[in-house]
Amino acid sequence: MPQTVRKSLGLQAGDRVDFVADEAGGFRVVALRKDVKALRGRFAGRAKPAPSVNDMAAAVQAEAAARDRASKRRRGK
């Protein structure tokens, strides 16, 4: 990495960096620091939102019903 880039990011030998995709389709170079505040926004857009409790309950109920139907078919009922 060019010295001018390292200097502008405040990097020293052995420091780690990450390449983060931006909205324009390019990438940003982000210095990884031990300070948690420096990680803000680093994972934005990388993960889907967690399902709601109601969504999880509905999925469990649907799976249980499907298994019950399959079990009844195997037993011939």
C-alpha positions in Angstrom: 0.0 0.0 0.0 1.5 3.4 -0.9 3.0 5.4 1.9 0.7 8.3 1.3 -2.4 6.1 1.8 -0.9 4.5 4.9 -0.1 7.9 6.3 -3.6 9.3 5.6 -5.2 6.3 7.3 -2.8 6.5 10.2 -1.5 3.0 9.6 1.8 1.6 10.8 3.6 -1.6 9.9 1.6 -4.6 10.8 -1.8 -2.8 11.0 -4.7 -4.5 9.4 -7.2 -3.1 6.9 -10.5 -4.1 5.5 -12.0 -3.3 2.1 -15.7 -2.4 2.5 -18.1 -2.2 -0.4 -19.8 1.2 -0.8 -23.2 2.1 -2.3 -21.6 3.3 -5.5 -20.2 -0.2 -6.2 -16.6 0.7 -5.2 -14.6 -0.1 -2.1 -13.3 1.9 0.9 -10.2 1.0 2.7 -10.9 0.9 6.4 -8.2 0.7 9.1 -9.1 -2.0 11.7 -8.5 -0.6 15.1 -9.1 -1.9 18.6 -11.5 0.9 19.4 -15.0 -0.4 18.9 -16.2 3.0 17.8 -14.0 2.7 14.7 -16.1 -0.3 13.6 -19.3 1.7 13.4 -20.9 1.2 10.0 -18.4 -1.4 8.9 -21.0 -4.2 8.7 -23.9 -2.1 7.4 -25.7 -3.9 4.6 -23.8 -7.1 5.1 -26.4 -9.0 7.1 -30.1 -9.4 6.7 -32.3 -8.2 9.5 -33.2 -10.8 12.1 -36.7 -12.4 11.7 -39.3 -11.3 14.2 -40.5 -13.6 17.0 -43.8 -14.0 15.2 -42.0 -15.1 12.0 -39.9 -17.6 13.9 -43.0 -19.0 15.7 -44.8 -19.3 12.4 -41.8 -21.1 10.8 -41.6 -23.6 13.8 -45.4 -24.2 13.6 -45.2 -24.8 9.8 -42.3 -27.2 10.2 -44.0 -29.1 13.0 -47.2 -29.5 10.9 -45.2 -30.7 7.9 -43.4 -33.3 10.0 -46.7 -34.4 11.6 -48.3 -34.9 8.1 -45.2 -36.9 6.9 -45.4 -39.0 10.0 -49.1 -39.8 9.5 -48.4 -40.7 5.9 -45.7 -43.2 6.9 -48.0 -44.8 9.4 -50.8 -45.0 6.8 -53.2 -42.7 8.6 
